[in-house]
């Protein structure tokens, strides 16, 4: 630390109560752009150190995290226990479209509430902006970019830096201070259900160079970069949201593969690292990294020399929750070396987690010195970003200047164009012509992840296809097509010369994507062109006659894929497949997706709209 910063942080820390210190260790989710009592009291009563923005735009204590409640039914309340207000909105109601100006004003309010606390400490404001389907703010024309694997396909580190810097400048203007990115997992398991295109690829050295460029791009724009998920989830065949995984790599393999990218991030000066809910027997055969002193203090701090802030992955994931109650897990994580706990859909358990840590200190199970150490790092991070001076003072009028600048718009479009890859087209179905009668089946992107405006909406692909031809039959399907969706598409395909189907993959849809729709169209004797974000077989399928991979479900990637189909743009000759595609016949078959059959219905009629949102439903 510089002496000035050290003196400032020490003075702050000396005046803080134990409750204020514990609150600084907690990062709570905040959804939306209006204040509720629970949103306010997590700051004023629980002394939150930060908030994590999510795309759902609806705060509720009825929001289970991947189907699980985080409340600990065995929790023993200490004498000074209190709860905060809760909001019980229906979590299936849609959120709202929030403009950058509105979000800036809302974050200013949150920061001013935080600064008015006795300790006068601003919030760190975090978000996932990874690209593809992991952009957690999409409204108001904010430019969304391709994910890491698409950048590796382009293969230009200057482009990677520019993309990272542009995303960071957009969000920094709004008042965001930290990205939970870059993903440093080396995706060496093609059946990995959680990482995929979020990774830069399967070559650790190439990934390392991309990670370094991304860290520099973010932090040069004033955003704290967070390397995740330490010590690597690229060799996983499971999702930590569901189960606790074990990475059985030995010490040498860890240093040759998993740790290469994290070492690169540390060398690049990354200010934060996020933990993985994974057990690494090479270092600790009992505890996942999030709860392991051997992994966090021994490996990350001492061996790799990382001195910044350690962030837990969302602590309420089933990987943790199935074995450790949430309040206990929070205290264990801080003891292990975590500096700030991320709590997502854990609304009803917020007070339990706060008191779980505080009581652990008071019982002597967690030292206050370890708490002070964590708070000191967090205050130093906020000091270095100038938050004690500028938090709550962002100018809403300036927030869209970056997003709507010609520089950023052109960069988004050009990177989307460069990432296009024709994976196969043996029958020379491309380019399409206006004379061809084309059935377009657009897979609807889950509504919470759309901007809900004309830049980012459920029918972007059909909209762009219509700019090239009117000889189209436009149809849509759920992200995982129902039996009714499939029957409708097969019936409509009889009127067409060729079917164009979007077949995106997103880890959040556990039933799978639309491979079964492609298979049904082929079984009925139709020619099928697939547009996908996913270079693995789940996206490209075995059956499609032609496949275009754009690596991203973001608006510009979706639209420019339609341009490619009609020959308005050409693939960039320098763009390459960023991974080694395996022989899938030699890999274990994935578990079949569970699908509920839909009631029979005429293909000419659409299903009635249902209240609320379901990933498998229609738009």
C-alpha positions as a printed NumPy array, in Angstrom:
array([[  0.   ,   0.   ,   0.   ],
       [  0.983,   3.629,  -0.47 ],
       [  1.318,   5.424,   2.877],
       [ -1.617,   7.727,   2.089],
       [ -3.906,   4.819,   1.279],
       [ -2.595,   2.771,   4.213],
       [ -3.287,   5.619,   6.648],
       [ -6.785,   6.192,   5.216],
       [ -7.737,   2.512,   5.378],
       [ -6.284,   2.048,   8.868],
       [ -8.219,   5.063,  10.163],
       [-11.462,   3.733,   8.683],
       [-10.907,   0.256,  10.039],
       [-10.112,   1.518,  13.562],
       [-13.53 ,   3.195,  13.813],
       [-15.591,   0.283,  12.491],
       [-17.662,  -1.947,  14.732],
       [-17.586,  -5.716,  14.288],
       [-21.021,  -5.544,  12.625],
       [-19.765,  -2.98 ,  10.112],
       [-16.742,  -5.109,   9.329],
       [-18.839,  -8.236,   8.804],
       [-21.177,  -6.352,   6.488],
       [-18.266,  -5.299,   4.319],
       [-17.558,  -8.98 ,   3.669],
       [-20.977,  -9.498,   2.047],
       [-22.005,  -8.749,  -1.533],
       [-25.78 ,  -9.041,  -1.918],
       [-27.734,  -9.228,  -5.139],
       [-29.745,  -6.209,  -6.217],
       [-32.258,  -6.679,  -8.999],
       [-34.034,  -3.814, -10.673],
       [-33.906,  -0.062, -10.604],
       [-36.242,   0.897,  -7.807],
       [-35.702,   0.694,  -4.079],
       [-37.593,  -1.646,  -1.773],
       [-37.273,  -1.847,   2.015],
       [-35.242,  -5.057,   1.694],
       [-32.929,  -3.463,  -0.887],
       [-32.326,  -0.533,   1.443],
       [-31.993,  -2.497,   4.679],
       [-29.378,  -4.888,   3.322],
       [-27.227,  -1.753,   3.1  ],
       [-28.308,   0.142,   6.216],
       [-28.86 ,  -2.716,   8.688],
       [-26.571,  -5.44 ,   7.33 ],
       [-23.871,  -2.935,   6.298],
       [-23.403,  -4.545,   2.85 ],
       [-20.003,  -4.039,   1.3  ],
       [-21.344,  -4.372,  -2.231],
       [-24.184,  -5.278,  -4.528],
       [-24.241,  -7.62 ,  -7.516],
       [-26.49 ,  -6.58 , -10.402],
       [-28.624,  -9.271, -12.034],
       [-30.743,  -9.207, -15.185],
       [-34.075, -10.241, -13.74 ],
       [-35.063,  -6.726, -12.614],
       [-37.346,  -8.126,  -9.91 ],
       [-36.373,  -8.444,  -6.274],
       [-38.06 , -11.211,  -4.322],
       [-37.48 , -13.561,  -1.436],
       [-39.403, -16.209,  -3.37 ],
       [-36.544, -16.558,  -5.835],
       [-34.993, -19.976,  -5.258],
       [-31.409, -20.377,  -6.441],
       [-31.483, -23.155,  -9.032],
       [-34.497, -24.603,  -7.223],
       [-33.087, -24.526,  -3.701],
       [-33.911, -22.447,  -0.632],
       [-30.874, -21.119,   1.2  ],
       [-32.559, -20.72 ,   4.601],
       [-30.881, -22.797,   7.347],
       [-33.656, -24.4  ,   9.373],
       [-31.22 , -25.377,  12.134],
       [-29.731, -21.909,  12.573],
       [-29.497, -20.831,  16.227],
       [-30.21 , -17.137,  16.493],
       [-27.862, -15.165,  18.753],
       [-29.351, -12.785,  21.322],
       [-28.77 ,  -9.713,  19.138],
       [-30.286, -11.331,  16.023],
       [-32.588,  -9.308,  13.826],
       [-33.963,  -9.789,  10.345],
       [-34.474,  -7.243,   7.597],
       [-37.507,  -6.563,   5.426],
       [-38.351,  -9.058,   2.702],
       [-40.089,  -8.628,  -0.633],
       [-42.42 , -11.383,  -1.811],
       [-43.093, -10.451,  -5.41 ],
       [-43.923, -13.302,  -7.785],
       [-40.55 , -14.22 ,  -9.249],
       [-42.2  , -15.4  , -12.482],
       [-43.382, -11.896, -13.32 ],
       [-41.283, -10.23 , -15.978],
       [-38.839,  -7.512, -15.087],
       [-38.691,  -4.139, -16.786],
       [-36.417,  -2.534, -19.334],
       [-34.101,  -0.175, -17.473],
       [-32.229,   2.48 , -19.436],
       [-28.594,   3.292, -18.645],
       [-29.703,   6.693, -17.368],
       [-32.231,   5.119, -15.01 ],
       [-29.753,   2.534, -13.771],
       [-27.174,   5.264, -13.124],
       [-29.666,   7.249, -11.06 ],
       [-30.617,   4.136,  -9.097],
       [-26.986,   3.244,  -8.362],
       [-26.328,   6.832,  -7.292],
       [-29.154,   6.452,  -4.756],
       [-27.723,   3.199,  -3.455],
       [-24.271,   4.714,  -3.095],
       [-25.611,   7.752,  -1.26 ],
       [-27.47 ,   5.469,   1.16 ],
       [-24.194,   3.591,   1.742],
       [-22.149,   6.753,   2.207],
       [-24.664,   8.047,   4.748],
       [-23.892,   5.118,   7.052],
       [-21.712,   5.947,  10.092],
       [-18.673,   4.295,   8.507],
       [-19.155,   6.281,   5.277],
       [-18.033,   3.431,   3.028],
       [-19.252,   3.194,  -0.599],
       [-20.409,  -0.023,  -2.254],
       [-18.531,  -2.05 ,  -4.789],
       [-21.005,  -2.668,  -7.637],
       [-20.402,  -5.94 ,  -9.456],
       [-21.834,  -7.643, -12.531],
       [-21.257, -10.477, -14.989],
       [-20.581,  -9.14 , -18.501],
       [-18.953, -12.175, -20.142],
       [-20.655, -12.007, -23.535],
       [-23.136, -14.459, -25.092],
       [-25.846, -15.306, -22.522],
       [-23.892, -14.019, -19.526],
       [-24.45 , -10.319, -20.028],
       [-26.353,  -9.242, -16.931],
       [-27.267,  -5.793, -18.215],
       [-28.711,  -5.654, -21.712],
       [-31.127,  -2.707, -21.876],
       [-31.028,   0.703, -23.462],
       [-28.756,  -0.177, -26.371],
       [-25.787,  -1.207, -24.222],
       [-23.521,  -2.967, -26.706],
       [-23.104,  -6.655, -25.981],
       [-20.039,  -8.425, -27.284],
       [-19.012, -11.946, -28.185],
       [-17.751, -14.243, -25.376],
       [-14.162, -15.396, -24.818],
       [-14.18 , -18.36 , -27.204],
       [-15.297, -16.113, -30.052],
       [-12.384, -13.792, -29.355],
       [ -9.976, -16.72 , -29.521],
       [-11.537, -17.691, -32.86 ],
       [-10.655, -14.207, -34.13 ],
       [ -7.186, -14.608, -32.662],
       [ -6.236, -10.924, -32.366],
       [ -5.187,  -9.809, -28.878],
       [ -5.66 ,  -6.177, -29.834],
       [ -9.323,  -6.918, -30.58 ],
       [ -9.632,  -8.726, -27.238],
       [ -8.238,  -5.699, -25.402],
       [-10.514,  -3.282, -27.272],
       [-13.614,  -5.368, -26.579],
       [-12.819,  -5.645, -22.865],
       [-12.11 ,  -1.939, -22.655],
       [-15.317,  -0.986, -24.493],
       [-17.514,  -3.171, -22.271],
       [-15.814,  -1.77 , -19.177],
       [-16.168,   1.852, -20.286],
       [-19.893,   1.371, -20.89 ],
       [-20.49 ,  -0.049, -17.436],
       [-18.077,   2.212, -15.555],
       [-20.048,   5.236, -16.781],
       [-23.151,   3.796, -15.114],
       [-21.404,   3.236, -11.789],
       [-20.359,  -0.426, -12.   ],
       [-16.992,  -0.981, -10.322],
       [-16.168,  -4.684, -10.792],
       [-16.654,  -7.444, -13.373],
       [-16.782, -11.097, -12.403],
       [-14.631, -11.907, -15.42 ],
       [-12.43 , -13.053, -17.168],
       [-13.227, -16.756, -17.068],
       [ -9.823, -18.433, -16.753],
       [-11.087, -22.006, -16.975],
       [ -9.319, -23.963, -19.731],
       [-12.2  , -25.919, -21.267],
       [-10.466, -29.231, -21.926],
       [-13.668, -31.235, -21.373],
       [-15.984, -30.798, -24.4  ],
       [-18.88 , -32.148, -22.318],
       [-18.468, -29.385, -19.731],
       [-22.046, -28.184, -19.135],
       [-21.124, -25.005, -17.267],
       [-18.175, -23.323, -19.022],
       [-18.217, -23.842, -22.814],
       [-17.822, -20.605, -24.784],
       [-17.314, -18.72 , -21.512],
       [-13.758, -20.105, -21.714],
       [-11.15 , -18.787, -24.131],
       [-10.577, -22.366, -25.311],
       [ -8.711, -25.572, -24.561],
       [ -5.1  , -24.44 , -25.025],
       [ -3.754, -23.03 , -21.721],
       [ -1.076, -20.835, -23.34 ],
       [ -3.514, -19.252, -25.813],
       [ -6.05 , -18.774, -23.015],
       [ -3.387, -17.117, -20.863],
       [ -2.617, -14.492, -23.503],
       [ -6.32 , -13.753, -23.95 ],
       [ -6.763, -13.464, -20.179],
       [ -3.923, -10.947, -19.908],
       [ -5.41 ,  -8.762, -22.663],
       [ -8.843,  -8.874, -21.019],
       [ -7.534,  -7.952, -17.572],
       [ -5.692,  -4.968, -19.03 ],
       [ -8.735,  -3.879, -21.022],
       [-11.019,  -3.892, -18.004],
       [ -8.657,  -2.33 , -15.518],
       [ -7.455,   0.383, -17.885],
       [-11.103,   1.508, -17.946],
       [-11.292,   1.596, -14.147],
       [-13.17 ,  -1.685, -13.635],
       [-11.775,  -4.323, -11.267],
       [-11.228,  -7.575, -13.183],
       [-11.974, -10.86 , -11.39 ],
       [-10.247, -14.016, -12.624],
       [-12.498, -17.053, -12.152],
       [-13.105, -19.864, -11.175],
       [ -9.966, -20.623,  -9.139],
       [ -8.346, -23.123,  -9.408],
       [-10.087, -24.007, -12.707],
       [-13.355, -25.653, -13.793],
       [-12.49 , -26.443, -17.403],
       [-12.203, -30.197, -16.868],
       [-15.588, -30.518, -15.194],
       [-18.437, -32.712, -16.433],
       [-20.873, -31.256, -13.9  ],
       [-22.338, -27.874, -12.981],
       [-21.468, -26.441,  -9.556],
       [-25.001, -25.056,  -9.387],
       [-26.119, -28.69 ,  -9.049],
       [-23.339, -30.756,  -7.455],
       [-19.906, -30.49 ,  -5.843],
       [-17.29 , -31.499,  -8.398],
       [-13.836, -33.009,  -7.911],
       [-10.958, -32.091, -10.24 ],
       [ -8.645, -35.109, -10.079],
       [ -5.691, -33.491, -11.833],
       [ -2.374, -34.113, -10.114],
       [  0.024, -31.359,  -9.074],
       [  1.901, -31.363, -12.38 ],
       [ -1.251, -31.251, -14.534],
       [ -2.625, -28.399, -12.425],
       [  0.519, -26.371, -13.166],
       [  0.558, -27.347, -16.845],
       [ -3.133, -26.582, -17.511],
       [ -5.46 , -25.173, -14.838],
       [ -3.087, -22.712, -13.184],
       [ -1.479, -21.302, -16.339],
       [ -4.247, -18.768, -16.924],
       [ -4.522, -17.708, -13.289],
       [ -0.777, -17.163, -13.116],
       [ -1.096, -14.992, -16.225],
       [ -3.885, -12.98 , -14.611],
       [ -1.787, -12.406, -11.49 ],
       [  1.144, -11.261, -13.638],
       [ -1.192,  -8.874, -15.452],
       [ -2.132,  -7.291, -12.117],
       [ -5.649,  -8.675, -11.75 ],
       [ -7.237,  -7.102,  -8.674],
       [ -9.63 ,  -9.927,  -7.743],
       [ -9.942, -13.709,  -8.05 ],
       [-13.163, -15.726,  -7.696],
       [-13.117, -19.177,  -6.135],
       [-14.508, -22.431,  -7.553],
       [-16.855, -24.724,  -5.659],
       [-14.62 , -27.649,  -6.651],
       [-12.416, -30.027,  -4.679],
       [ -8.769, -30.251,  -5.821],
       [ -7.248, -33.353,  -4.179],
       [ -3.769, -32.282,  -5.284],
       [ -4.08 , -29.595,  -2.588],
       [ -7.062, -30.536,  -0.391],
       [ -9.026, -33.767,  -0.735],
       [-11.884, -32.747,   1.577],
       [-12.87 , -29.118,   1.059],
       [-13.784, -27.212,  -2.117],
       [-11.53 , -24.297,  -3.003],
       [-14.045, -21.78 ,  -1.616],
       [-13.679, -23.295,   1.856],
       [-10.06 , -24.478,   1.662],
       [ -7.179, -22.624,   3.364],
       [ -4.763, -24.913,   1.489],
       [ -6.072, -23.738,  -1.882],
       [ -6.736, -20.062,  -1.115],
       [ -3.997, -19.199,   1.363],
       [ -1.445, -21.824,   0.405],
       [ -1.791, -22.022,  -3.378],
       [ -3.27 , -18.673,  -4.401],
       [ -1.679, -16.34 ,  -1.863],
       [  1.65 , -17.988,  -1.125],
       [  2.494, -19.997,  -4.232],
       [  1.032, -17.721,  -6.939],
       [  1.693, -14.516,  -4.997],
       [ -1.786, -13.004,  -5.363],
       [ -2.305,  -9.992,  -3.072],
       [ -5.717,  -8.726,  -4.19 ],
       [ -9.302,  -9.464,  -3.186],
       [-10.597, -13.043,  -3.112],
       [-14.289, -13.355,  -4.009],
       [-16.408, -16.438,  -3.439],
       [-18.52 , -17.746,  -6.28 ],
       [-22.221, -17.527,  -5.384],
       [-22.191, -19.256,  -2.015],
       [-25.726, -20.623,  -2.301],
       [-24.977, -23.037,  -5.138],
       [-25.936, -26.637,  -4.496],
       [-22.238, -27.594,  -4.58 ],
       [-21.947, -25.874,  -1.184],
       [-25.483, -25.935,   0.142],
       [-25.991, -29.7  ,  -0.06 ],
       [-23.249, -30.228,   2.524],
       [-22.799, -27.002,   4.49 ],
       [-25.582, -24.713,   5.789],
       [-25.168, -21.241,   4.36 ],
       [-24.263, -19.319,   7.578],
       [-21.602, -21.902,   8.421],
       [-20.269, -21.926,   4.86 ],
       [-19.873, -18.133,   4.933],
       [-17.767, -18.271,   8.104],
       [-15.721, -21.17 ,   6.732],
       [-15.038, -19.265,   3.514],
       [-13.784, -16.172,   5.342],
       [-11.575, -18.377,   7.536],
       [-10.171, -20.05 ,   4.388],
       [ -9.15 , -16.723,   2.867],
       [-12.195, -15.372,   1.026],
       [-12.515, -11.593,   1.454],
       [-16.055, -11.079,   0.173],
       [-18.956, -13.551,  -0.019],
       [-21.278, -13.379,  -3.029],
       [-24.914, -14.074,  -2.098],
       [-27.279, -14.174,  -5.073],
       [-30.848, -15.456,  -4.705],
       [-30.3  , -15.803,  -0.993],
       [-32.665, -13.001,   0.024],
       [-34.323, -14.665,   3.014],
       [-30.993, -15.896,   4.371],
       [-29.167, -12.571,   4.274],
       [-29.458, -11.93 ,   8.016],
       [-28.516, -15.542,   8.797],
       [-25.3  , -15.179,   6.792],
       [-24.451, -11.872,   8.466],
       [-24.919, -13.316,  11.946],
       [-23.296, -16.596,  10.965],
       [-20.014, -14.75 ,  10.386],
       [-20.432, -12.34 ,  13.314],
       [-21.241, -15.132,  15.774],
       [-18.287, -17.183,  14.546],
       [-16.012, -14.272,  15.482],
       [-17.661, -13.833,  18.865],
       [-17.313, -17.556,  19.613],
       [-13.632, -17.497,  18.653],
       [-14.095, -19.808,  15.643],
       [-13.065, -17.028,  13.246],
       [-10.466, -14.461,  14.278],
       [-11.261, -10.782,  14.058],
       [ -7.744, -10.339,  12.668],
       [ -8.769, -12.421,   9.606],
       [-11.881, -10.243,   9.253],
       [ -9.747,  -7.093,   9.496],
       [ -7.39 ,  -8.475,   6.864],
       [-10.296,  -8.984,   4.442],
       [-11.867,  -5.582,   5.136],
       [ -8.508,  -3.89 ,   4.67 ],
       [ -8.19 ,  -5.343,   1.168],
       [-11.735,  -4.328,   0.247],
       [-11.265,  -0.759,   1.492],
       [ -7.964,  -0.509,  -0.386],
       [ -9.669,  -1.657,  -3.59 ],
       [-12.388,   0.986,  -3.187],
       [ -9.806,   3.643,  -2.358],
       [ -7.752,   2.835,  -5.462],
       [-10.873,   3.222,  -7.624],
       [-11.629,   6.625,  -6.129],
       [-15.008,   5.48 ,  -4.827],
       [-14.767,   7.49 ,  -1.631],
       [-14.828,  10.613,  -3.832],
       [-16.922,   9.701,  -6.891],
       [-19.442,   7.102,  -5.713],
       [-23.008,   8.377,  -6.047],
       [-21.95 ,  11.184,  -8.379],
       [-22.154,   9.506, -11.792],
       [-23.808,  11.669, -14.47 ],
       [-26.86 ,   9.936, -16.005],
       [-26.648,  12.213, -19.049],
       [-23.249,  10.76 , -19.943],
       [-24.013,   7.07 , -19.526],
       [-25.089,   6.368, -23.087],
       [-22.314,   8.385, -24.71 ],
       [-20.   ,   5.371, -24.79 ],
       [-22.614,   2.787, -25.785],
       [-23.973,   4.945, -28.583],
       [-20.611,   6.113, -29.83 ],
       [-19.753,   5.132, -33.39 ],
       [-16.508,   3.592, -32.095],
       [-18.259,   1.086, -29.809],
       [-21.1  ,   0.301, -32.221],
       [-18.629,  -0.39 , -35.032],
       [-16.433,  -2.507, -32.753],
       [-19.382,  -4.627, -31.643],
       [-20.541,  -5.211, -35.215],
       [-17.043,  -5.877, -36.567],
       [-16.131,  -8.377, -33.865],
       [-19.446, -10.166, -34.415],
       [-18.626, -10.329, -38.136],
       [-15.081, -11.567, -37.615],
       [-16.219, -14.35 , -35.301],
       [-18.492, -15.965, -37.922],
       [-17.422, -19.456, -38.91 ],
       [-18.999, -21.792, -41.467],
       [-18.5  , -25.144, -39.742],
       [-19.869, -27.212, -42.643],
       [-21.793, -26.811, -45.898],
       [-21.038, -29.84 , -48.065],
       [-24.24 , -29.409, -50.106],
       [-23.45 , -25.743, -50.854],
       [-26.728, -24.487, -49.424],
       [-25.132, -21.121, -48.729],
       [-25.666, -18.391, -49.634],
       [-29.449, -18.377, -49.629],
       [-31.259, -16.594, -52.452],
       [-34.553, -14.726, -52.558],
       [-35.945, -17.425, -54.841],
       [-35.644, -20.032, -52.104],
       [-38.659, -20.481, -49.857],
       [-37.146, -20.522, -46.342],
       [-38.69 , -21.635, -43.077],
       [-37.057, -19.715, -40.231],
       [-37.456, -21.258, -36.78 ],
       [-36.07 , -18.839, -34.209],
       [-35.282, -20.267, -30.808],
       [-36.475, -17.723, -28.257],
       [-33.809, -16.427, -25.907],
       [-34.961, -16.513, -22.261],
       [-36.795, -13.28 , -21.621],
       [-34.782, -12.143, -18.573],
       [-31.649, -12.012, -20.723],
       [-33.127,  -9.689, -23.335],
       [-33.02 ,  -5.909, -23.275],
       [-36.754,  -5.863, -24.   ],
       [-36.324,  -3.196, -26.673],
       [-35.799,  -3.061, -30.427],
       [-32.071,  -3.713, -30.12 ],
       [-32.475,  -6.835, -27.976],
       [-35.762,  -8.721, -28.352],
       [-37.036, -12.292, -28.919],
       [-37.186, -12.134, -32.73 ],
       [-33.932, -10.449, -33.727],
       [-32.981, -13.206, -36.159],
       [-36.333, -13.202, -37.965],
       [-36.169,  -9.41 , -38.124],
       [-32.771,  -9.508, -39.822],
       [-33.7  , -12.357, -42.176],
       [-36.663, -10.271, -43.322],
       [-34.29 ,  -7.535, -44.472],
       [-32.913,  -9.925, -47.097],
       [-36.039, -11.68 , -48.336],
       [-39.82 , -11.749, -48.031],
       [-39.955, -15.339, -49.265],
       [-39.928, -16.548, -45.668],
       [-42.121, -18.482, -43.278],
       [-41.362, -17.113, -39.817],
       [-41.81 , -19.362, -36.794],
       [-40.421, -19.564, -33.279],
       [-39.846, -22.18 , -30.605],
       [-38.969, -22.278, -26.957],
       [-35.313, -22.323, -26.054],
       [-35.965, -26.023, -25.593],
       [-38.686, -26.715, -28.156],
       [-41.81 , -28.421, -26.878],
       [-43.375, -31.331, -28.73 ],
       [-45.903, -28.834, -30.023],
       [-43.122, -26.568, -31.313],
       [-41.515, -29.494, -33.125],
       [-44.785, -30.609, -34.733],
       [-45.495, -27.078, -35.893],
       [-42.043, -26.643, -37.457],
       [-42.175, -30.01 , -39.234],
       [-45.617, -29.18 , -40.659],
       [-44.545, -25.724, -41.845],
       [-41.347, -27.086, -43.422],
       [-43.483, -28.839, -46.061],
       [-44.055, -25.421, -47.617],
       [-40.319, -24.549, -47.752],
       [-37.225, -25.451, -49.761],
       [-34.961, -25.276, -46.727],
       [-35.312, -24.724, -42.974],
       [-33.043, -22.375, -41.026],
       [-33.015, -23.146, -37.309],
       [-31.21 , -21.302, -34.535],
       [-29.835, -23.801, -32.023],
       [-28.171, -21.909, -29.213],
       [-26.867, -23.527, -26.052],
       [-27.179, -21.991, -22.585],
       [-26.209, -23.771, -19.392],
       [-29.252, -22.416, -17.576],
       [-31.652, -24.55 , -19.665],
       [-31.211, -27.955, -18.078],
       [-33.489, -29.733, -20.585],
       [-31.115, -28.943, -23.427],
       [-31.505, -26.895, -26.588],
       [-33.048, -27.697, -29.984],
       [-31.032, -30.631, -31.302],
       [-34.212, -32.706, -31.209],
       [-35.975, -30.14 , -33.436],
       [-33.176, -30.32 , -36.012],
       [-33.297, -34.115, -35.894],
       [-37.076, -34.133, -36.417],
       [-36.833, -31.846, -39.449],
       [-34.16 , -34.061, -40.986],
       [-36.144, -37.217, -40.263],
       [-39.04 , -35.654, -42.158],
       [-36.797, -35.234, -45.196],
       [-36.013, -31.513, -45.046],
       [-32.75 , -29.663, -45.648],
       [-31.663, -27.862, -42.478],
       [-29.231, -25.001, -41.861],
       [-28.294, -24.383, -38.227],
       [-27.049, -21.124, -36.699],
       [-25.495, -21.654, -33.266],
       [-23.368, -20.003, -30.624],
       [-21.8  , -23.304, -29.6  ],
       [-19.026, -25.047, -31.576],
       [-19.482, -28.318, -29.704],
       [-21.934, -30.941, -30.924],
       [-24.739, -29.644, -28.703],
       [-24.807, -26.579, -30.955],
       [-23.665, -27.857, -34.346],
       [-25.637, -31.16 , -34.124],
       [-24.894, -34.351, -36.021],
       [-27.787, -33.925, -38.44 ],
       [-27.712, -30.381, -39.883],
       [-26.703, -30.046, -43.549],
       [-24.995, -26.692, -42.985],
       [-23.848, -25.007, -39.784],
       [-22.82 , -21.429, -39.019],
       [-21.244, -20.778, -35.612],
       [-21.278, -17.176, -34.408],
       [-20.14 , -18.033, -30.828],
       [-22.686, -15.649, -29.31 ],
       [-26.343, -15.065, -28.594],
       [-25.797, -11.304, -28.413],
       [-27.79 ,  -9.017, -30.742],
       [-25.117,  -8.149, -33.294],
       [-23.973, -11.772, -33.593],
       [-27.547, -12.933, -34.161],
       [-28.205, -10.323, -36.821],
       [-24.961, -10.643, -38.728],
       [-25.485, -14.405, -38.938],
       [-28.552, -13.695, -41.085],
       [-26.411, -11.441, -43.267],
       [-23.933, -14.265, -43.755],
       [-26.662, -16.717, -44.744],
       [-27.684, -14.436, -47.613],
       [-24.124, -13.639, -48.656],
       [-24.197,  -9.985, -47.554],
       [-21.043, -10.613, -45.515],
       [-18.339, -13.216, -45.967],
       [-16.5  , -15.281, -43.351],
       [-13.161, -13.803, -42.339],
       [-10.399, -16.104, -43.689],
       [ -8.304, -15.588, -40.554],
       [-11.002, -16.841, -38.175],
       [-10.302, -20.369, -36.963],
       [-12.015, -22.995, -34.822],
       [-10.664, -22.139, -31.34 ],
       [-10.854, -25.661, -29.91 ],
       [ -9.904, -29.201, -30.87 ],
       [-13.172, -30.957, -31.662],
       [-13.2  , -34.504, -30.286],
       [-14.544, -37.729, -31.66 ],
       [-17.834, -37.64 , -29.784],
       [-18.361, -41.349, -30.309],
       [-15.495, -41.934, -27.878],
       [-16.992, -39.725, -25.144],
       [-19.591, -40.786, -22.565],
       [-23.066, -39.862, -23.76 ],
       [-24.654, -36.958, -21.855],
       [-27.757, -37.629, -19.798],
       [-30.966, -37.356, -21.815],
       [-32.952, -34.202, -21.157],
       [-36.263, -34.695, -19.408],
       [-39.059, -33.316, -21.546],
       [-42.721, -33.018, -20.76 ],
       [-44.945, -33.76 , -23.73 ],
       [-47.246, -30.951, -24.738],
       [-50.898, -31.407, -25.516],
       [-51.664, -31.968, -29.181],
       [-52.587, -28.843, -31.044],
       [-52.948, -27.671, -34.618],
       [-49.695, -26.505, -36.201],
       [-51.475, -23.434, -37.471],
       [-52.222, -22.191, -33.956],
       [-49.841, -20.831, -31.366],
       [-50.082, -21.937, -27.732],
       [-51.782, -19.547, -25.37 ],
       [-49.485, -17.286, -23.421],
       [-48.907, -18.419, -19.869],
       [-48.525, -16.268, -16.849],
       [-44.881, -15.882, -15.91 ],
       [-41.781, -17.171, -17.599],
       [-40.482, -20.634, -18.333],
       [-37.304, -21.249, -20.328],
       [-38.945, -24.004, -22.338],
       [-41.98 , -21.933, -23.299],
       [-42.749, -19.907, -26.374],
       [-41.807, -16.261, -26.656]])
